[in-house]
Amino acid sequence: MMRRGFTLLEVLLASVILGFGLAGILVALSQGQRFMQTMPDLMTAQEVMDLGDMAYPLSEVMDEDDLDVQECRVEELWRIVAGTHGPRMTNEQEDKYHGFRWKRERVEKNMSDDDLKRIGYLHRVKITVSWGDRFRGEKNEESYVTVWRDPSK
């Protein structure tokens, strides 16, 4: 006579497989939630990058010494882009951009003229947006690297 049902080994194996599946789903959900929480900051960082590029366009740089721009706050970038008689930032924009900073710097600062000539007088330029509380160790940053060619060469 044959019994119907599952053996204890089969039940344990099914439980282990189900446990791994559920653990994978929970990990994916937590990573998705973390990404969704950081997405607004990343979108704001992109807006700050665009604002910095409008305030200090690379296309207007004529000398390699003018490539470096010290870190500045969004309010300063806004004043440059809007001008003295342009629109002011709204309270919502001030809250949104609070703590965001923008800077631009050359990557290789001590290249010889021969090396620059060899690569066509191209300079790598890094644009960085940072935000968060530096004093609490909550600094975040996003950056990208682009190139600038010396127009006088």
C-alpha atoms as an extended CHARMM CRD file, in Angstrom:
* protein
*
       153  EXT
         1         1  MET       CA              0.0000000000        0.0000000000        0.0000000000  PROA      1               0.0000000000
         2         2  MET       CA              1.4170000000        3.4120000000       -1.0400000000  PROA      2               0.0000000000
         3         3  ARG       CA              0.9510000000        6.5830000000        1.0380000000  PROA      3               0.0000000000
         4         4  ARG       CA              0.0980000000        9.9080000000       -0.5060000000  PROA      4               0.0000000000
         5         5  GLY       CA              1.7830000000       13.1950000000        0.5770000000  PROA      5               0.0000000000
         6         6  PHE       CA              5.2270000000       14.6890000000        0.8940000000  PROA      6               0.0000000000
         7         7  THR       CA              8.1650000000       13.4530000000        2.8270000000  PROA      7               0.0000000000
         8         8  LEU       CA              9.8120000000       15.6310000000        5.4220000000  PROA      8               0.0000000000
         9         9  LEU       CA             12.8400000000       16.1100000000        3.1510000000  PROA      9               0.0000000000
        10        10  GLU       CA             10.6790000000       17.4280000000        0.3120000000  PROA      10              0.0000000000
        11        11  VAL       CA              8.9060000000       19.8710000000        2.6300000000  PROA      11              0.0000000000
        12        12  LEU       CA             12.2280000000       21.1600000000        3.9960000000  PROA      12              0.0000000000
        13        13  LEU       CA             13.6710000000       21.5800000000        0.5050000000  PROA      13              0.0000000000
        14        14  ALA       CA             10.5790000000       23.4930000000       -0.6560000000  PROA      14              0.0000000000
        15        15  SER       CA             10.7930000000       25.7290000000        2.4300000000  PROA      15              0.0000000000
        16        16  VAL       CA             14.4590000000       26.5250000000        1.7650000000  PROA      16              0.0000000000
        17        17  ILE       CA             13.7360000000       27.3920000000       -1.8750000000  PROA      17              0.0000000000
        18        18  LEU       CA             10.7770000000       29.5620000000       -0.8570000000  PROA      18              0.0000000000
        19        19  GLY       CA             12.9320000000       31.2930000000        1.7940000000  PROA      19              0.0000000000
        20        20  PHE       CA             15.6470000000       32.1630000000       -0.7330000000  PROA      20              0.0000000000
        21        21  GLY       CA             13.0310000000       33.5120000000       -3.1330000000  PROA      21              0.0000000000
        22        22  LEU       CA             11.4240000000       35.6900000000       -0.4660000000  PROA      22              0.0000000000
        23        23  ALA       CA             14.8260000000       36.9540000000        0.7010000000  PROA      23              0.0000000000
        24        24  GLY       CA             15.6810000000       37.9640000000       -2.8700000000  PROA      24              0.0000000000
        25        25  ILE       CA             12.4020000000       39.8160000000       -3.2390000000  PROA      25              0.0000000000
        26        26  LEU       CA             12.9510000000       41.6860000000        0.0530000000  PROA      26              0.0000000000
        27        27  VAL       CA             16.4800000000       42.7140000000       -0.9500000000  PROA      27              0.0000000000
        28        28  ALA       CA             15.2060000000       43.9870000000       -4.3130000000  PROA      28              0.0000000000
        29        29  LEU       CA             12.4310000000       45.9580000000       -2.6210000000  PROA      29              0.0000000000
        30        30  SER       CA             14.8130000000       47.6040000000       -0.1520000000  PROA      30              0.0000000000
        31        31  GLN       CA             17.2510000000       48.5690000000       -2.9180000000  PROA      31              0.0000000000
        32        32  GLY       CA             14.3890000000       49.9890000000       -4.9680000000  PROA      32              0.0000000000
        33        33  GLN       CA             13.1980000000       52.0090000000       -1.9910000000  PROA      33              0.0000000000
        34        34  ARG       CA             16.7150000000       53.3740000000       -1.3780000000  PROA      34              0.0000000000
        35        35  PHE       CA             16.9850000000       54.3550000000       -5.0460000000  PROA      35              0.0000000000
        36        36  MET       CA             13.5970000000       56.0900000000       -4.9310000000  PROA      36              0.0000000000
        37        37  GLN       CA             14.7000000000       58.0790000000       -1.8670000000  PROA      37              0.0000000000
        38        38  THR       CA             17.9020000000       59.3230000000       -3.5620000000  PROA      38              0.0000000000
        39        39  MET       CA             16.3220000000       60.0550000000       -6.9480000000  PROA      39              0.0000000000
        40        40  PRO       CA             15.0550000000       63.5730000000       -6.0710000000  PROA      40              0.0000000000
        41        41  ASP       CA             18.5680000000       64.5760000000       -4.9630000000  PROA      41              0.0000000000
        42        42  LEU       CA             20.0790000000       63.2050000000       -8.1710000000  PROA      42              0.0000000000
        43        43  MET       CA             17.5480000000       65.1100000000      -10.2740000000  PROA      43              0.0000000000
        44        44  THR       CA             18.2760000000       68.3090000000       -8.3340000000  PROA      44              0.0000000000
        45        45  ALA       CA             22.0250000000       67.6940000000       -8.8100000000  PROA      45              0.0000000000
        46        46  GLN       CA             21.4500000000       67.4980000000      -12.5810000000  PROA      46              0.0000000000
        47        47  GLU       CA             19.5820000000       70.8120000000      -12.4700000000  PROA      47              0.0000000000
        48        48  VAL       CA             22.4750000000       72.3780000000      -10.5370000000  PROA      48              0.0000000000
        49        49  MET       CA             24.9430000000       71.0360000000      -13.1260000000  PROA      49              0.0000000000
        50        50  ASP       CA             22.8920000000       72.6600000000      -15.8850000000  PROA      50              0.0000000000
        51        51  LEU       CA             22.6830000000       75.9350000000      -13.9450000000  PROA      51              0.0000000000
        52        52  GLY       CA             26.4570000000       75.9250000000      -13.4000000000  PROA      52              0.0000000000
        53        53  ASP       CA             27.0360000000       75.2720000000      -17.1060000000  PROA      53              0.0000000000
        54        54  MET       CA             24.8400000000       78.2790000000      -17.9210000000  PROA      54              0.0000000000
        55        55  ALA       CA             26.6210000000       80.5100000000      -15.3960000000  PROA      55              0.0000000000
        56        56  TYR       CA             30.1220000000       79.4520000000      -16.4580000000  PROA      56              0.0000000000
        57        57  PRO       CA             29.8820000000       78.0880000000      -20.0360000000  PROA      57              0.0000000000
        58        58  LEU       CA             32.9540000000       76.2480000000      -21.2700000000  PROA      58              0.0000000000
        59        59  SER       CA             32.4040000000       77.6470000000      -24.7520000000  PROA      59              0.0000000000
        60        60  GLU       CA             33.2950000000       81.1270000000      -23.4820000000  PROA      60              0.0000000000
        61        61  VAL       CA             36.5570000000       80.1030000000      -21.7790000000  PROA      61              0.0000000000
        62        62  MET       CA             39.5290000000       81.4880000000      -23.7250000000  PROA      62              0.0000000000
        63        63  ASP       CA             42.4010000000       80.6350000000      -21.3750000000  PROA      63              0.0000000000
        64        64  GLU       CA             43.1410000000       77.3990000000      -19.5320000000  PROA      64              0.0000000000
        65        65  ASP       CA             43.6440000000       79.3390000000      -16.2960000000  PROA      65              0.0000000000
        66        66  ASP       CA             39.9440000000       80.2670000000      -16.4050000000  PROA      66              0.0000000000
        67        67  LEU       CA             38.8040000000       76.6240000000      -16.4210000000  PROA      67              0.0000000000
        68        68  ASP       CA             38.8940000000       76.3010000000      -12.6430000000  PROA      68              0.0000000000
        69        69  VAL       CA             35.8800000000       77.7670000000      -10.8450000000  PROA      69              0.0000000000
        70        70  GLN       CA             35.8390000000       77.5820000000       -7.0730000000  PROA      70              0.0000000000
        71        71  GLU       CA             32.9620000000       75.8910000000       -5.3240000000  PROA      71              0.0000000000
        72        72  CYS       CA             29.9110000000       78.1290000000       -5.2060000000  PROA      72              0.0000000000
        73        73  ARG       CA             26.3840000000       77.8650000000       -3.9370000000  PROA      73              0.0000000000
        74        74  VAL       CA             23.3340000000       77.6630000000       -6.1760000000  PROA      74              0.0000000000
        75        75  GLU       CA             22.2080000000       81.1410000000       -5.1370000000  PROA      75              0.0000000000
        76        76  GLU       CA             25.4020000000       82.5760000000       -6.6660000000  PROA      76              0.0000000000
        77        77  LEU       CA             24.8620000000       80.6220000000       -9.8870000000  PROA      77              0.0000000000
        78        78  TRP       CA             21.2640000000       81.8230000000      -10.0420000000  PROA      78              0.0000000000
        79        79  ARG       CA             22.3320000000       85.4880000000       -9.6680000000  PROA      79              0.0000000000
        80        80  ILE       CA             24.8370000000       85.0980000000      -12.5080000000  PROA      80              0.0000000000
        81        81  VAL       CA             22.3220000000       83.4770000000      -14.8510000000  PROA      81              0.0000000000
        82        82  ALA       CA             19.3430000000       85.7120000000      -13.9810000000  PROA      82              0.0000000000
        83        83  GLY       CA             21.3340000000       88.9420000000      -13.8420000000  PROA      83              0.0000000000
        84        84  THR       CA             20.6840000000       91.8720000000      -11.5700000000  PROA      84              0.0000000000
        85        85  HSD       CA             17.1830000000       92.5430000000      -12.8850000000  PROA      85              0.0000000000
        86        86  GLY       CA             16.1790000000       88.9370000000      -13.5000000000  PROA      86              0.0000000000
        87        87  PRO       CA             13.7990000000       86.7980000000      -11.4810000000  PROA      87              0.0000000000
        88        88  ARG       CA             14.7200000000       85.8030000000       -7.9550000000  PROA      88              0.0000000000
        89        89  MET       CA             14.5770000000       82.2840000000       -6.6280000000  PROA      89              0.0000000000
        90        90  THR       CA             11.2540000000       81.3270000000       -5.0820000000  PROA      90              0.0000000000
        91        91  ASN       CA             11.0380000000       79.9800000000       -1.5320000000  PROA      91              0.0000000000
        92        92  GLU       CA             10.4370000000       76.4960000000       -2.9550000000  PROA      92              0.0000000000
        93        93  GLN       CA             13.5760000000       76.7580000000       -5.0910000000  PROA      93              0.0000000000
        94        94  GLU       CA             15.6240000000       78.0040000000       -2.1440000000  PROA      94              0.0000000000
        95        95  ASP       CA             14.4800000000       75.0040000000       -0.1070000000  PROA      95              0.0000000000
        96        96  LYS       CA             15.1280000000       72.6040000000       -2.9830000000  PROA      96              0.0000000000
        97        97  TYR       CA             18.6540000000       73.8660000000       -3.7140000000  PROA      97              0.0000000000
        98        98  HSD       CA             19.6750000000       74.4470000000       -0.0820000000  PROA      98              0.0000000000
        99        99  GLY       CA             23.0810000000       72.9110000000        0.5670000000  PROA      99              0.0000000000
       100       100  PHE       CA             23.9060000000       72.1820000000       -3.0960000000  PROA      100             0.0000000000
       101       101  ARG       CA             27.2740000000       73.4310000000       -4.3730000000  PROA      101             0.0000000000
       102       102  TRP       CA             28.8910000000       73.4530000000       -7.8430000000  PROA      102             0.0000000000
       103       103  LYS       CA             32.5300000000       73.6140000000       -8.9540000000  PROA      103             0.0000000000
       104       104  ARG       CA             34.6590000000       73.0660000000      -12.0510000000  PROA      104             0.0000000000
       105       105  GLU       CA             38.3210000000       72.0810000000      -12.1690000000  PROA      105             0.0000000000
       106       106  ARG       CA             40.9430000000       70.8570000000      -14.5950000000  PROA      106             0.0000000000
       107       107  VAL       CA             41.9030000000       67.2410000000      -14.0530000000  PROA      107             0.0000000000
       108       108  GLU       CA             45.5370000000       67.4810000000      -15.1900000000  PROA      108             0.0000000000
       109       109  LYS       CA             46.9720000000       70.7800000000      -14.0550000000  PROA      109             0.0000000000
       110       110  ASN       CA             50.6850000000       70.1630000000      -14.6300000000  PROA      110             0.0000000000
       111       111  MET       CA             50.8600000000       68.7580000000      -18.1410000000  PROA      111             0.0000000000
       112       112  SER       CA             53.7940000000       69.8700000000      -20.2350000000  PROA      112             0.0000000000
       113       113  ASP       CA             53.2170000000       71.8160000000      -23.4430000000  PROA      113             0.0000000000
       114       114  ASP       CA             54.5540000000       68.8500000000      -25.4370000000  PROA      114             0.0000000000
       115       115  ASP       CA             51.9860000000       66.5270000000      -23.8680000000  PROA      115             0.0000000000
       116       116  LEU       CA             49.1890000000       69.0180000000      -24.5370000000  PROA      116             0.0000000000
       117       117  LYS       CA             50.3180000000       69.3900000000      -28.1410000000  PROA      117             0.0000000000
       118       118  ARG       CA             50.3590000000       65.6120000000      -28.5560000000  PROA      118             0.0000000000
       119       119  ILE       CA             46.7070000000       65.3310000000      -27.4850000000  PROA      119             0.0000000000
       120       120  GLY       CA             45.5430000000       68.3590000000      -29.4740000000  PROA      120             0.0000000000
       121       121  TYR       CA             45.4960000000       70.8260000000      -26.5800000000  PROA      121             0.0000000000
       122       122  LEU       CA             42.5450000000       69.0530000000      -24.9940000000  PROA      122             0.0000000000
       123       123  HSD       CA             42.0400000000       69.5620000000      -21.2770000000  PROA      123             0.0000000000
       124       124  ARG       CA             39.9060000000       67.2530000000      -19.1630000000  PROA      124             0.0000000000
       125       125  VAL       CA             37.5170000000       69.2240000000      -16.9840000000  PROA      125             0.0000000000
       126       126  LYS       CA             35.5960000000       67.8040000000      -14.0300000000  PROA      126             0.0000000000
       127       127  ILE       CA             32.2770000000       69.3430000000      -12.9980000000  PROA      127             0.0000000000
       128       128  THR       CA             31.0970000000       68.3680000000       -9.5160000000  PROA      128             0.0000000000
       129       129  VAL       CA             27.8790000000       68.9980000000       -7.6290000000  PROA      129             0.0000000000
       130       130  SER       CA             27.9270000000       68.2280000000       -3.9150000000  PROA      130             0.0000000000
       131       131  TRP       CA             25.2300000000       68.3740000000       -1.2700000000  PROA      131             0.0000000000
       132       132  GLY       CA             24.5390000000       67.2660000000        2.2700000000  PROA      132             0.0000000000
       133       133  ASP       CA             25.9410000000       68.2380000000        5.6290000000  PROA      133             0.0000000000
       134       134  ARG       CA             29.7320000000       68.1120000000        5.4700000000  PROA      134             0.0000000000
       135       135  PHE       CA             30.0670000000       68.5040000000        9.2220000000  PROA      135             0.0000000000
       136       136  ARG       CA             27.9770000000       65.4050000000        9.9270000000  PROA      136             0.0000000000
       137       137  GLY       CA             29.7420000000       63.3650000000        7.2650000000  PROA      137             0.0000000000
       138       138  GLU       CA             26.6680000000       63.2370000000        5.0180000000  PROA      138             0.0000000000
       139       139  LYS       CA             28.3480000000       64.6010000000        1.8930000000  PROA      139             0.0000000000
       140       140  ASN       CA             27.0940000000       63.3360000000       -1.4410000000  PROA      140             0.0000000000
       141       141  GLU       CA             28.3750000000       64.2830000000       -4.8480000000  PROA      141             0.0000000000
       142       142  GLU       CA             27.8620000000       63.6590000000       -8.5200000000  PROA      142             0.0000000000
       143       143  SER       CA             30.3400000000       64.6190000000      -11.2010000000  PROA      143             0.0000000000
       144       144  TYR       CA             31.1350000000       64.2420000000      -14.8580000000  PROA      144             0.0000000000
       145       145  VAL       CA             34.2280000000       64.8390000000      -16.9450000000  PROA      145             0.0000000000
       146       146  THR       CA             34.2350000000       66.6660000000      -20.2590000000  PROA      146             0.0000000000
       147       147  VAL       CA             36.9500000000       68.1400000000      -22.4830000000  PROA      147             0.0000000000
       148       148  TRP       CA             37.8720000000       71.6790000000      -23.4540000000  PROA      148             0.0000000000
       149       149  ARG       CA             40.1430000000       72.5620000000      -26.3750000000  PROA      149             0.0000000000
       150       150  ASP       CA             42.3480000000       75.6060000000      -26.1340000000  PROA      150             0.0000000000
       151       151  PRO       CA             41.1010000000       77.9040000000      -28.9460000000  PROA      151             0.0000000000
       152       152  SER       CA             44.4010000000       79.8000000000      -29.1580000000  PROA      152             0.0000000000
       153       153  LYS       CA             46.3810000000       76.7190000000      -30.2000000000  PROA      153             0.0000000000
